[in-house]
Amino acid sequence: MSDLKDESALHVNKGVHQPSDVNNEAINKFKSKKKSDISVDELVNGIRSGNITLLSRAITIIESSNFAHQKIAAQIVEKCLPHSGNSIRIGITGVPGVGKSTFIESFGKKLTSMKKKLAVLAVDPSSEKTKGSILGDKTRMEELSSDPNAYIRPSPSSGSLGGVARKTRETIILCEAAGFDVILVETVGVGQSEIAVHGMVDFFLLLLLAGAGDELQGIKRGIMEMADAIAINKADGDNIEKARLARAEFINALHLFPLPESGWSPKVFTCSGLHTEGLTQIWNSIIEYLEFTNNNGYFKKRRLNQAKYWMYETINEGLKENFYNQPEIKQKLEDLEDKVVKEQACSFKTARHLLESYFKHIERQR
Amino acid sequence: MSDLKDESALHVNKGVHQPSDVNNEAINKFKSKKKSDISVDELVNGIRSGNITLLSRAITIIESSNFAHQKIAAQIVEKCLPHSGNSIRIGITGVPGVGKSTFIESFGKKLTSMKKKLAVLAVDPSSEKTKGSILGDKTRMEELSSDPNAYIRPSPSSGSLGGVARKTRETIILCEAAGFDVILVETVGVGQSEIAVHGMVDFFLLLLLAGAGDELQGIKRGIMEMADAIAINKADGDNIEKARLARAEFINALHLFPLPESGWSPKVFTCSGLHTEGLTQIWNSIIEYLEFTNNNGYFKKRRLNQAKYWMYETINEGLKENFYNQPEIKQKLEDLEDKVVKEQACSFKTARHLLESYFKHIERQR
């Protein structure tokens, strides 16, 4: 079972990018400057040479709501874009309690032991409320966070899922320019976060638990059909038999569903993050998937569609942000929404009324 | 199997509304006036008295892109809203070839034989291209379209799914004010149309065919989990055994999935639209569902959430319409999208560039 597949033959995108070691000399040079002295070009060069400090700084700029920072962020992303694309992007989701942190730590350690540079990102829209994300918390993955070949970043906090998703996608571009080979994006089942993550990765892995019966614990409907592989975790100790039964049931169920657009039949595995079992087969399956979808053209097509999708998502987010942040709209909206819900007002008329006052308001501005 | 359930005990919403016969005298009175003489109040009164001619006219106004008509449409909907809500809204989807028309005709005839007034609407975003919808085409359902208690309306044609969906939802309100007891909304599996329909109905029915194996024919992933009931059609002649097998497989598969928010376990049936078999059990299942969700409060909660959802959908559609219809944006967009897809331009920078020019442009307008 240690027949690890080698994906180096896969040229994921233009330019074969070699992971670099951290450049100590460069770090010292940059550290000696005042923070404000760093130009965009210096930042980008630092990122491309694998300088983690500068990478972190650039990501912080990307996550900033400050208007001036957003301009700089756009320049950084634009300059990193030609050097991006050459990683394997894997989305991981599962309900709280499924053992995601332990799984990612074990899986991550396996990848770094294979000499891969790994970035672990997170999409957690609830981080806005808690002002800190449960996901990407380094204390959850202590071993991995002290691994020199792993980089763990908590979820951006933001006003909306759209904002968090966009910043994460930009962060992926930067991490790829910095030479990371594998990028994991984790998310819990909050709102539409799985859809957002699915829209920015190559492969989507769903972690499940075998239940008291064989039913699923808490997973949201619709997520199952997004998965390229399902891993039934905690297949250890007394739980092994239950996990295997659940696996058999899922294999039966999945073959009733239509094939995804990729043409790939989703796989079902059992594994144990805690005991580091079954992880190799999951990785091998990801490599098979990449070979398969590179061969049939789906991989490239999906990445291009994702780029287009994110352009439109960014436009639509921008339109909504401008609207919902207008003080007049903010003031009226809560009351109107309440009336609509109580059926005292027509949802359409309310919407049209708000839109009219918004467009008049914009026109009056100088 | 003719143990039909009676839902009259269910008070679906405020006010018990009795279906009325067409008011011949009223028709003659309105016909004698010039079209332009009809006031909104007269239209609404006509709708409420069950006048199908005036209902059709009002729906045509709702479907119009003409700006003046949109103002009138908003008034009509607002005045009908207090008299709406008292119908059972059922969404029906299935792949082309599943026998949807035949099913709806047979199912519809059963409902009208039970003295129910039935409206059949359609959401078909492709109707824009063909300038006519395949769905709601009266020649497909000849018997039903000549049934005095049935009203069949083709899909609105529109520039976008959002527009089609909104107009259909407004049409539902008008049909309910006109006294219809059951409203079927059909859709084919195009784009996101199932999601839109699912968001405007109480119950979502998925029609399937048993395949050569037991796999699904052409259904889009994600739709299965939306269904409150699945009906495997064409369970007749040589196909009966295959249909029953498929049913058994689906029942097994479905119980692996989490329960929907309603708490209702989706049901799986076999039926034959052509031979009018199995339709009673489907209708009984719908009634059970209504009882179940009325009792646990989900029915009301869902309708309120749908109202709120449509308010936000209408706002977001309005924002997008204004943006994407700007000549400057139209002109730039195709070229920029092409560059993004070819990875010659960053999707975010492109989006931000377009947004900036849009907001500047709006501000310059008087």
HADDOCK unambig.tbl for C-alpha pairs under 7 A between the chains (distance, minus, plus):
assign (segid A and resid 74 and name CA) (segid B and resid 349 and name CA) 6.18 0.50 0.50
assign (segid A and resid 78 and name CA) (segid B and resid 346 and name CA) 5.95 0.50 0.50
assign (segid A and resid 81 and name CA) (segid B and resid 346 and name CA) 6.87 0.50 0.50
assign (segid A and resid 214 and name CA) (segid B and resid 256 and name CA) 6.41 0.50 0.50
assign (segid A and resid 215 and name CA) (segid B and resid 255 and name CA) 6.69 0.50 0.50
assign (segid A and resid 215 and name CA) (segid B and resid 256 and name CA) 4.65 0.50 0.50
assign (segid A and resid 215 and name CA) (segid B and resid 257 and name CA) 6.30 0.50 0.50
assign (segid A and resid 215 and name CA) (segid B and resid 258 and name CA) 6.75 0.50 0.50
assign (segid A and resid 216 and name CA) (segid B and resid 256 and name CA) 6.23 0.50 0.50
assign (segid A and resid 216 and name CA) (segid B and resid 257 and name CA) 6.02 0.50 0.50
assign (segid A and resid 216 and name CA) (segid B and resid 258 and name CA) 5.66 0.50 0.50
assign (segid A and resid 218 and name CA) (segid B and resid 258 and name CA) 6.72 0.50 0.50
assign (segid A and resid 219 and name CA) (segid B and resid 258 and name CA) 6.60 0.50 0.50
assign (segid A and resid 221 and name CA) (segid B and resid 225 and name CA) 6.10 0.50 0.50
assign (segid A and resid 221 and name CA) (segid B and resid 258 and name CA) 6.55 0.50 0.50
assign (segid A and resid 222 and name CA) (segid B and resid 222 and name CA) 5.32 0.50 0.50
assign (segid A and resid 222 and name CA) (segid B and resid 225 and name CA) 6.06 0.50 0.50
assign (segid A and resid 225 and name CA) (segid B and resid 221 and name CA) 6.10 0.50 0.50
assign (segid A and resid 225 and name CA) (segid B and resid 222 and name CA) 6.06 0.50 0.50
assign (segid A and resid 253 and name CA) (segid B and resid 253 and name CA) 4.59 0.50 0.50
assign (segid A and resid 255 and name CA) (segid B and resid 215 and name CA) 6.74 0.50 0.50
assign (segid A and resid 256 and name CA) (segid B and resid 214 and name CA) 6.44 0.50 0.50
assign (segid A and resid 256 and name CA) (segid B and resid 215 and name CA) 4.69 0.50 0.50
assign (segid A and resid 256 and name CA) (segid B and resid 216 and name CA) 6.27 0.50 0.50
assign (segid A and resid 257 and name CA) (segid B and resid 215 and name CA) 6.33 0.50 0.50
assign (segid A and resid 257 and name CA) (segid B and resid 216 and name CA) 6.05 0.50 0.50
assign (segid A and resid 258 and name CA) (segid B and resid 215 and name CA) 6.77 0.50 0.50
assign (segid A and resid 258 and name CA) (segid B and resid 216 and name CA) 5.70 0.50 0.50
assign (segid A and resid 258 and name CA) (segid B and resid 218 and name CA) 6.76 0.50 0.50
assign (segid A and resid 258 and name CA) (segid B and resid 219 and name CA) 6.64 0.50 0.50
assign (segid A and resid 258 and name CA) (segid B and resid 221 and name CA) 6.52 0.50 0.50
assign (segid A and resid 304 and name CA) (segid B and resid 341 and name CA) 5.19 0.50 0.50
assign (segid A and resid 307 and name CA) (segid B and resid 340 and name CA) 6.58 0.50 0.50
assign (segid A and resid 307 and name CA) (segid B and resid 341 and name CA) 6.28 0.50 0.50
assign (segid A and resid 307 and name CA) (segid B and resid 347 and name CA) 6.10 0.50 0.50
assign (segid A and resid 308 and name CA) (segid B and resid 337 and name CA) 6.64 0.50 0.50
assign (segid A and resid 308 and name CA) (segid B and resid 340 and name CA) 6.37 0.50 0.50
assign (segid A and resid 308 and name CA) (segid B and resid 341 and name CA) 5.93 0.50 0.50
assign (segid A and resid 308 and name CA) (segid B and resid 347 and name CA) 6.81 0.50 0.50
assign (segid A and resid 310 and name CA) (segid B and resid 347 and name CA) 6.38 0.50 0.50
assign (segid A and resid 311 and name CA) (segid B and resid 347 and name CA) 4.53 0.50 0.50
assign (segid A and resid 311 and name CA) (segid B and resid 348 and name CA) 5.76 0.50 0.50
assign (segid A and resid 311 and name CA) (segid B and resid 351 and name CA) 5.50 0.50 0.50
assign (segid A and resid 314 and name CA) (segid B and resid 348 and name CA) 6.43 0.50 0.50
assign (segid A and resid 314 and name CA) (segid B and resid 351 and name CA) 5.99 0.50 0.50
assign (segid A and resid 315 and name CA) (segid B and resid 351 and name CA) 5.21 0.50 0.50
assign (segid A and resid 315 and name CA) (segid B and resid 355 and name CA) 6.58 0.50 0.50
assign (segid A and resid 316 and name CA) (segid B and resid 320 and name CA) 6.88 0.50 0.50
assign (segid A and resid 318 and name CA) (segid B and resid 355 and name CA) 6.99 0.50 0.50
assign (segid A and resid 319 and name CA) (segid B and resid 319 and name CA) 6.49 0.50 0.50
assign (segid A and resid 320 and name CA) (segid B and resid 316 and name CA) 6.89 0.50 0.50
assign (segid A and resid 337 and name CA) (segid B and resid 308 and name CA) 6.64 0.50 0.50
assign (segid A and resid 340 and name CA) (segid B and resid 307 and name CA) 6.58 0.50 0.50
assign (segid A and resid 340 and name CA) (segid B and resid 308 and name CA) 6.37 0.50 0.50
assign (segid A and resid 341 and name CA) (segid B and resid 304 and name CA) 5.18 0.50 0.50
assign (segid A and resid 341 and name CA) (segid B and resid 307 and name CA) 6.29 0.50 0.50
assign (segid A and resid 341 and name CA) (segid B and resid 308 and name CA) 5.94 0.50 0.50
assign (segid A and resid 346 and name CA) (segid B and resid 78 and name CA) 5.99 0.50 0.50
assign (segid A and resid 346 and name CA) (segid B and resid 81 and name CA) 6.87 0.50 0.50
assign (segid A and resid 347 and name CA) (segid B and resid 307 and name CA) 6.09 0.50 0.50
assign (segid A and resid 347 and name CA) (segid B and resid 308 and name CA) 6.79 0.50 0.50
assign (segid A and resid 347 and name CA) (segid B and resid 310 and name CA) 6.40 0.50 0.50
assign (segid A and resid 347 and name CA) (segid B and resid 311 and name CA) 4.56 0.50 0.50
assign (segid A and resid 348 and name CA) (segid B and resid 311 and name CA) 5.77 0.50 0.50
assign (segid A and resid 348 and name CA) (segid B and resid 314 and name CA) 6.47 0.50 0.50
assign (segid A and resid 349 and name CA) (segid B and resid 74 and name CA) 6.22 0.50 0.50
assign (segid A and resid 351 and name CA) (segid B and resid 311 and name CA) 5.49 0.50 0.50
assign (segid A and resid 351 and name CA) (segid B and resid 314 and name CA) 6.00 0.50 0.50
assign (segid A and resid 351 and name CA) (segid B and resid 315 and name CA) 5.23 0.50 0.50
assign (segid A and resid 355 and name CA) (segid B and resid 315 and name CA) 6.57 0.50 0.50
assign (segid A and resid 355 and name CA) (segid B and resid 318 and name CA) 6.98 0.50 0.50
assign (segid A and resid 362 and name CA) (segid B and resid 362 and name CA) 6.33 0.50 0.50
assign (segid A and resid 362 and name CA) (segid B and resid 363 and name CA) 5.61 0.50 0.50
assign (segid A and resid 363 and name CA) (segid B and resid 362 and name CA) 5.66 0.50 0.50
assign (segid A and resid 363 and name CA) (segid B and resid 363 and name CA) 4.76 0.50 0.50
assign (segid A and resid 363 and name CA) (segid B and resid 364 and name CA) 6.74 0.50 0.50
assign (segid A and resid 363 and name CA) (segid B and resid 365 and name CA) 5.48 0.50 0.50
assign (segid A and resid 363 and name CA) (segid B and resid 366 and name CA) 5.73 0.50 0.50
assign (segid A and resid 364 and name CA) (segid B and resid 363 and name CA) 6.74 0.50 0.50
assign (segid A and resid 364 and name CA) (segid B and resid 366 and name CA) 6.79 0.50 0.50
assign (segid A and resid 365 and name CA) (segid B and resid 363 and name CA) 5.51 0.50 0.50
assign (segid A and resid 366 and name CA) (segid B and resid 363 and name CA) 5.94 0.50 0.50
